[in-house]
Amino acid sequence: MADTGWPLMPKTIVAIGEALWDVFPDQRRAGGAPCNGACHAARLGDRGVIITRVGDDAAGEELVAFLRGRGVVTDYVQRDDTRPTGTVSVTIEDSEPRYAITEDVAWDRIAAEDDARALMLAADAICVGSLAQRRKPSRAAIRQLLSEARGQALVVFDLNLRPPFIDADVIDAAFRVADVVKMSEPEVARTSTRLEKPSLIPWLLESVGVQAVCVTRGKGGASITTQRGTVSAPGVEIDTSTGDAVGAGDAFTAAMAHRLVRNATPEETLDAANRYAALVATKKGAVPVLSFDELDAIGL
């Protein structure tokens, strides 16, 4: 079978970028795409690791404790004594999350420390987004880490456009070190315009050297395009009345990486990622507690 070694042998899945607190009107939850992704990787049975930076404050201590409680390796979480742990104000409108992201916080100052650089050689997959690269310190560190990872691990770039933190140069540079690119359908259109590439996906595959491009369409499912063509999968019918869409995209990315590092086919990868993201969307929050029975019920 294509997924030899799954699920018995865990893989090392590294997430690089922001770890923060999502502040809702009635509560606070751990968040940030890399934070969520590392938690989901661990829940799927992999060695989920995060490289991030938090403040040397109570919020940072609580965030690290949360990550440890979810099985994430926190050895590479850096501490900053001059910037606070990040926060995001979250509101839900028409079942979709809206974000107001605090600026100049600890995760804007991630460094390419020696242990993080060594980790690049031990990783099976490395997942990174665009938001964590909004400021020069983290951007430079992430670029250095990814340059060392290229050819050593599967590099997954999960584009997460969060106005006003959208920079065409940052996106272009990230594309050029990625093996796999994941975008939502609206992000494809916006990025095509930003980069002046009307045929964005063919350009990524043929000119940039990306191996696969995944496009998500929410309830409409997702597709993966490679040099061999495009494979599509429909969305999973779910009841979201008791849940929300916060973190569903991060769950999809983690499940996608979980399958790709095991050489799963595009069809197998989409099936697993769609089902896992749908399960997460039936719960409140980005990284809900999921039982083994729930994972077994969807074949994960």
C-alpha positions in Angstrom: 0.0 0.0 0.0 1.1 3.6 -0.6 0.9 4.5 3.1 3.4 1.9 4.3 4.3 2.5 8.0 1.0 4.3 8.9 -0.2 4.5 11.5 2.4 2.5 13.5 5.4 4.6 12.8 5.1 8.3 13.8 6.7 10.9 11.6 8.2 14.2 12.8 6.0 17.1 11.6 7.4 20.5 12.4 5.3 23.7 12.4 7.1 27.0 12.3 5.4 30.3 13.1 2.9 32.0 15.4 1.5 30.5 18.6 -0.9 32.8 20.4 -4.2 33.2 22.2 -7.4 33.6 20.3 -9.6 35.9 22.4 -13.3 35.4 21.8 -16.0 37.5 23.4 -16.6 34.9 26.1 -13.3 33.0 26.4 -9.7 32.6 25.4 -8.3 29.7 23.3 -4.9 28.7 22.1 -4.4 29.5 18.4 -2.3 30.4 15.5 -2.0 28.1 12.4 1.3 26.5 13.4 0.1 26.0 17.0 -3.1 24.4 15.7 -1.2 22.3 13.2 1.3 20.9 15.7 -1.6 19.9 18.0 -3.4 18.1 15.2 -0.2 16.4 14.1 0.2 15.0 17.6 -3.4 14.0 17.8 -3.0 12.1 14.5 -0.2 10.1 16.1 2.8 11.9 14.7 5.6 13.7 16.6 4.1 17.2 16.4 6.8 19.9 17.0 6.6 23.7 17.0 9.2 26.3 16.5 7.7 29.6 17.8 8.4 32.4 20.3 6.3 33.5 23.3 6.6 36.2 25.8 8.4 35.6 29.1 5.0 36.1 30.8 2.1 34.2 32.3 0.3 34.0 28.9 3.4 32.4 27.4 3.7 29.8 30.2 0.1 28.9 29.9 0.4 28.5 26.1 3.4 26.2 26.4 1.6 24.2 29.1 -1.4 23.9 26.7 0.8 22.6 23.9 2.5 20.1 26.1 -0.9 18.9 27.3 -1.8 18.2 23.7 1.3 16.1 23.1 3.3 18.8 21.2 7.1 18.9 21.6 7.8 22.3 23.0 11.6 22.1 23.3 11.9 24.6 20.4 9.6 27.3 21.9 11.7 30.4 22.4 11.1 33.0 25.1 11.2 36.8 24.6 11.6 39.1 27.6 10.9 42.3 25.6 7.7 41.3 23.7 4.5 39.8 25.0 2.8 36.6 23.9 0.6 37.2 20.8 -3.1 37.6 20.9 -5.9 37.7 18.3 -9.4 39.1 18.7 -11.8 36.6 17.1 -15.4 37.2 16.1 -17.7 34.8 14.2 -19.8 36.2 11.4 -22.1 33.9 9.3 -20.2 30.9 10.8 -16.8 32.3 9.5 -14.1 33.6 11.8 -12.9 37.2 11.6 -9.5 38.2 13.1 -7.8 41.3 14.6 -4.2 40.4 15.1 -2.0 42.2 17.7 1.3 43.5 16.2 4.9 43.5 17.4 4.6 40.5 19.7 7.0 37.6 20.6 6.3 35.5 17.5 7.4 38.4 15.3 11.0 37.7 16.6 11.5 34.0 16.0 15.2 33.2 15.6 17.0 30.5 13.6 18.7 29.1 16.7 21.1 26.2 16.5 18.7 23.6 17.8 16.0 24.6 15.4 18.4 24.4 12.5 19.4 20.9 13.6 15.7 19.9 13.7 15.4 20.7 10.0 17.6 17.7 9.2 15.4 15.4 11.4 12.0 16.4 10.2 9.8 14.5 7.8 7.6 17.5 7.0 7.8 21.2 7.8 4.6 23.3 7.7 4.8 27.1 7.5 2.4 29.9 6.6 2.8 33.5 5.5 1.5 35.4 8.5 4.5 34.6 10.7 6.7 36.3 8.1 5.1 39.7 8.4 8.2 41.2 10.2 11.8 41.0 9.2 13.2 39.0 12.2 10.9 36.1 11.9 10.9 36.3 8.1 14.7 36.0 7.9 14.7 33.1 10.5 12.0 31.2 8.7 13.7 31.6 5.3 17.0 30.4 6.7 15.3 27.3 8.3 13.4 26.5 5.2 16.5 26.8 3.0 18.2 24.2 5.1 15.1 22.0 5.1 14.7 21.9 1.3 15.6 18.5 0.1 15.7 17.1 3.6 12.0 17.3 4.5 8.7 17.9 2.7 8.1 21.6 2.9 4.4 22.5 3.1 3.5 26.2 2.6 0.0 27.0 3.8 -0.9 30.4 2.5 -2.9 32.3 5.1 -3.8 35.8 3.9 -4.6 38.0 6.8 -5.1 41.7 5.8 -3.2 43.9 6.2 -0.3 41.4 6.4 -0.1 40.5 2.7 3.2 40.9 1.0 3.7 39.7 -2.6 7.5 39.3 -2.1 7.0 37.2 1.0 4.6 34.9 -0.8 6.8 34.6 -3.9 9.8 33.7 -1.8 7.9 31.1 0.2 6.5 29.5 -2.9 10.1 29.0 -4.1 11.2 26.8 -1.2 7.9 24.8 -0.9 7.3 21.3 -2.1 3.5 21.5 -1.5 1.4 24.7 -1.5 -2.1 24.8 0.1 -4.5 27.7 -0.6 -8.2 28.3 -0.4 -10.0 29.1 -3.6 -10.3 32.8 -2.8 -6.6 32.9 -1.9 -5.8 31.5 -5.4 -7.6 34.4 -7.0 -6.1 37.1 -4.7 -2.6 35.7 -5.0 -2.9 35.5 -8.8 -3.7 39.2 -8.8 -1.0 40.1 -6.3 1.8 38.3 -8.2 0.4 39.1 -11.6 0.2 35.4 -12.5 -3.1 34.7 -14.1 -2.3 31.0 -14.4 -1.0 30.7 -10.9 -1.1 26.9 -10.4 0.6 26.0 -13.8 3.2 28.6 -13.0 3.9 27.1 -9.5 4.2 23.6 -11.0 6.1 24.4 -14.2 8.2 27.4 -13.4 8.7 27.4 -9.6 9.1 23.7 -9.0 6.4 23.1 -6.6 5.4 19.4 -6.6 1.7 19.7 -5.7 -0.8 22.5 -5.2 -3.8 21.9 -2.9 -6.9 24.1 -3.3 -9.6 24.0 -0.6 -13.2 25.0 -1.1 -14.7 24.6 2.3 -17.9 22.6 2.0 -17.2 22.2 -1.7 -14.2 19.9 -1.0 -10.7 20.2 -2.2 -8.3 19.3 -5.1 -4.7 18.5 -5.5 -2.9 19.3 -8.8 0.5 17.8 -9.8 2.3 17.4 -13.1 0.1 14.4 -13.6 -3.2 16.4 -13.4 -5.9 17.4 -10.9 -7.6 15.1 -8.5 -10.7 16.5 -6.7 -12.8 15.3 -3.8 -16.2 16.5 -2.6 -16.8 18.0 0.8 -18.0 16.0 3.7 -21.6 16.6 4.9 -21.5 17.6 8.6 -23.6 19.2 11.2 -21.8 22.4 12.3 -24.5 23.6 14.7 -22.4 22.6 17.7 -19.1 23.7 16.2 -17.3 26.3 14.2 -14.9 26.7 11.3 -12.0 28.0 13.4 -9.0 25.9 12.8 -10.6 23.6 10.2 -8.1 24.6 7.6 -5.2 23.9 10.0 -6.7 20.5 10.7 -6.8 19.8 6.9 -3.1 20.8 6.5 -2.0 18.5 9.4 -3.9 15.6 8.0 -2.6 16.3 4.5 1.0 16.3 5.7 0.3 13.2 7.8 -0.6 11.3 4.6 1.8 12.9 2.2 4.9 11.9 4.3 3.6 8.3 4.0 3.5 8.5 0.2 -0.3 8.4 0.1 -1.9 9.1 -3.3 -3.7 12.5 -3.9 -7.0 10.6 -3.6 -6.1 9.1 -0.2 -4.7 12.4 1.0 -7.8 14.4 0.1 -10.1 11.8 1.7 -8.2 11.8 5.0 -7.8 15.6 5.1 -11.5 16.3 4.3 -12.8 13.9 6.8 -10.5 15.1 9.6 -11.2 18.8 8.9 -14.9 18.0 8.9 -14.7 16.3 12.3 -12.9 19.3 13.8 -15.5 21.7 12.4 -18.2 19.8 14.4 -16.5 21.0 17.6 -15.9 24.4 19.2 -12.4 25.8 18.8 -9.3 25.2 16.6 -8.0 22.1 18.5 -10.9 20.4 20.2 -10.4 17.2 22.2 -11.0 14.3 19.9 -11.5 10.7 21.1 -9.9 7.7 19.6 -13.4 6.4 18.8 -14.1 9.6 16.8 -10.9 9.2 14.9 -11.6 5.5 14.3 -15.1 6.3 13.0 -13.5 8.4 10.1 -10.7 5.9 9.5 -7.9 7.9 11.1 
